[in-house]
Amino acid sequence: MEYKYHGTDIDGPTLNPEELYVRNRNLNDLIGNLTFTGAIYHLLMGKEATPSQEQLLE
């Protein structure tokens, strides 16, 4: 019996297990491009924080 990967509710409809999407953004792209504060803002709001928003949250 062959198992076919169907994705999960966490990573959406992608068939590539190397990709994980968070709020419609590839997690690999987010790592290294966002600060910790920026990542938390992205998780909560679904968009990237402006520099002034990040400074306010710091």
VEXDREN-2710 file (C-alpha; in Angstrom, 1 decimal):
% VEXDREN-2710
k/r/px/py/pz
1/MET/0.0/0.0/0.0
2/GLU/1.5/3.3/-1.1
3/TYR/1.0/6.4/1.1
4/LYS/0.2/9.6/-0.7
5/TYR/0.9/12.9/1.1
6/HIS/-2.2/15.1/1.2
7/GLY/-1.0/18.0/3.3
8/THR/-2.4/19.0/6.7
9/ASP/-4.4/21.9/8.1
10/ILE/-1.1/23.4/9.3
11/ASP/0.7/23.6/6.0
12/GLY/-2.2/24.0/3.7
13/PRO/-2.6/22.4/0.3
14/THR/1.0/22.1/-0.7
15/LEU/2.2/18.6/-1.6
16/ASN/5.8/19.4/-0.8
17/PRO/6.6/18.5/2.9
18/GLU/9.7/20.8/2.8
19/GLU/7.4/23.8/2.7
20/LEU/5.4/25.2/5.7
21/TYR/3.2/28.2/5.3
22/VAL/2.3/30.6/8.0
23/ARG/-0.4/33.1/7.2
24/ASN/0.2/32.5/3.4
25/ARG/3.9/33.1/3.7
26/ASN/6.6/30.4/3.3
27/LEU/8.2/29.9/6.7
28/ASN/11.6/29.5/5.1
29/ASP/11.3/33.0/3.6
30/LEU/10.3/34.5/7.0
31/ILE/13.2/33.0/8.9
32/GLY/16.1/35.4/8.6
33/ASN/14.0/38.2/7.1
34/LEU/11.9/39.1/10.2
35/THR/12.9/40.0/13.7
36/PHE/11.3/38.1/16.6
37/THR/9.0/41.0/17.2
38/GLY/8.2/41.2/13.5
39/ALA/7.4/37.4/13.4
40/ILE/5.0/37.7/16.3
41/TYR/3.3/40.7/14.7
42/HIS/3.0/38.7/11.5
43/LEU/1.4/35.7/13.3
44/LEU/-1.1/38.0/15.1
45/MET/-1.9/40.4/12.3
46/GLY/-1.2/38.5/9.1
47/LYS/1.0/41.1/7.6
48/GLU/4.5/42.5/8.2
49/ALA/5.0/45.2/10.7
50/THR/6.4/48.6/9.7
51/PRO/9.6/49.7/11.5
52/SER/7.6/52.1/13.8
53/GLN/5.2/49.2/14.7
54/GLU/8.1/47.0/15.6
55/GLN/9.7/49.7/17.6
56/LEU/6.4/50.2/19.5
57/LEU/6.2/46.5/20.4
58/GLU/9.9/46.3/21.5
END
